[in-house]
Amino acid sequence: MLFSIGIAALLISAVIFVIDSHSTANVFSSIFAFAFGEVGNSGKLDHVNVDFEVRFYSVFWAAYGGALL
């Protein structure tokens, strides 16, 4: 279980770092909508300050995933 959560955290970190936070939220909202039905929108994550902050925290996602592995 810890291995799968670690892999998921590393993947989330990579996706957030490679593409912006707004696109990441749209991708995962589409996946959740397909799997579980309609979900709320991702909000306004396309602002430059929000994108910078989310990319900053993606490093902590990577560290968390590495610790779990």
Secondary structure, 3 states (H helix, E strand, C coil): CHHHHHHHHHHHHHHHHHCCHHHHHHHHHHHHHHHHCCCCCCCCCCCHHHHHHHHHHHHHHHHHHHHHC
